[in-house]
């Protein structure tokens, strides 16, 4: 029988610029490459945009809220005005074992 525990992680909601669906295009490949690498390293758990591209959600492992935010601040989307606001909250991720 499976058991569940929780893992403390960070949930970041990144508000996108109103024109993000179009303005992200030149930066999308670089953005995706970086997040693939961060997922492979075990830093990022999940990342994606809502269907209308008004926001993105990033779930990641970091030692602090500031460290979690810094990962997103260093992204090409933030540096080029695609992500215009970042909000971070602690999140208890359910982990199922067995």
Secondary structure, 3 states (H helix, E strand, C coil): CCEEEEEEEEEEEEEECCCHHHHCHHHHHHHHHHHHHHHHCCCEEEEEECCCCCEEEEEECCCCHHHHHHHHHCCHHHHCCCEEEEEEEEEEEEEEEC
